[in-house]
Amino acid sequence: MFRNKRTYLIPIIGFAFIILVASIILTLPICNYKEISFRDALFTATSGLTTTGFTKGPLVEQFNFGGQLILAMLMEIGAMGFIIFVSYFWSIKNKKIKMSDILVINDNISSDSYGQIKEHSLFIGKLMLEVQTVGIILLSIKFIPLMGFFKGLWYSIFHTISAFSNTGFDLFNGHSLRAFANDIYIQVVLIILMILGSIGILVIEDLKKNRKGKLSKLKLQTKIILTYSIGLLLFPMIVMKLLEPNISILNSLFMSATSRSTGFSVVDLANFTFESKFILIILMFIGGSPTSTSGGVKIVTVAILISTIIATLKGKNETVMFWKQIPNSSIRRAFTIFTLFALIVVIACTIFYHYNPINLLNIVFEAVSAISNTGLTITEYSTINIIGENILLLLMFIGRVSPLSLVLVFINENRKDKYIEYPSENVIL
């Protein structure tokens, strides 16, 4: 049954193994100020590696420098992705990659050709290092004078990784970044890091290659991601500002950026209106772009669905975006991904509500936040029992390895059907 499933099994098993090892390490005294249960360590490790950012209490009160360092490493691996992480180290060691391994890596990097795998792996590692180095320097300018050299430098490193990886872990006593609600500099730096993480390394690569050329030379995927990213950043910002007049326009922009998969917060979401929370749920569900550090159904998926619906309403047979026709295989994949995500959320919320009869909006918010690997929360974890915690744990993992990958592991592919063409017949819809 699991024959020829390496493409899907390697990331799943790889992530599960790293989470298990990290959970054991996080229970050790060298990582903690106080005792921690394995279940809580497992929850935190899963949250870190899946770049979700859920925590069951202030990290700075539970984990010492050793524990925080482990979390930073988990965020970095989660941001790079297990397959890219492995292929990167294969590349820098100049180890020969087998063709069977190339198929796995290529599916996760989404390269145009097998020959680009090594180039992309090295580029991803290099660019991530460059972007985060700049982020660390910029945050150090603020944090070092505020906290002292060593603490300020470590806080700059940790929060740069957390922002760029779209995790949302923080070391500020469980109130996220509310202390910086009026700090323009910190918010702008973090917004830039979050956006760069959410649009994806390969989009940045495409922009770098065409910085002296015309925008028309950009890949179709880059155009889609940039267009929809700008729209999903500015439109929700305006709407949230109108719905929440007490927050600043910068706070609104920050929340619009963070809700796409990071989970940092500069305001108290519990005081948000129903409408604002619903907008955040939609943004979390959409998430960022493919091959980025973000989760969710992804921007390209939503863009294809919207364009297909518009084309259908106009009576067109093809889905066209930026004067390029979208293949039917991509359209079917987009509908499948969207449907699987929605179905999993509905099932999870139903079970969650049965065992935790709290506010339904809060349950949907937490479920979408978990499966999209965002980490925003409006619920006190003391009100959630062990079944609810396990559901969130499972959703975080599913969101990171992709629901489609999990489903495909258990579906036997009949290759013979690819060469069979059946007669067609219209049905009434």
MONORBEL-V671727 format. One record per run of one state. SS is the DSSP state (alpha for helix, beta for strand, coil for the rest). FROM is the first residue (numbers start at 1). TO is the last residue. If there is no record, write none. Layout:
ss={SS:SS}
from={FROM:FROM}
to={TO:TO}
//
This chain:
ss={coil:alpha:coil:alpha:beta:coil:alpha:coil:alpha:beta:coil:alpha:coil:alpha:coil:alpha:coil:alpha:coil:alpha:coil:alpha:coil:alpha:coil:alpha:coil:alpha:coil:alpha:coil:alpha:coil:alpha:coil:alpha:coil:alpha:coil:beta:coil:beta:coil:alpha:coil:alpha:coil:alpha:coil:alpha:coil:alpha:coil:alpha:coil}
from={1:6:27:29:32:33:38:50:59:63:64:65:81:82:93:99:110:114:148:149:165:178:181:184:200:201:210:215:218:220:244:249:259:269:272:274:287:299:314:320:322:324:326:328:356:360:372:381:384:386:402:403:410:415:420}
to={5:26:28:31:32:37:49:58:62:63:64:80:81:92:98:109:113:147:148:164:177:180:183:199:200:209:214:217:219:243:248:258:268:271:273:286:298:313:319:321:323:325:327:355:359:371:380:383:385:401:402:409:414:419:429}
//
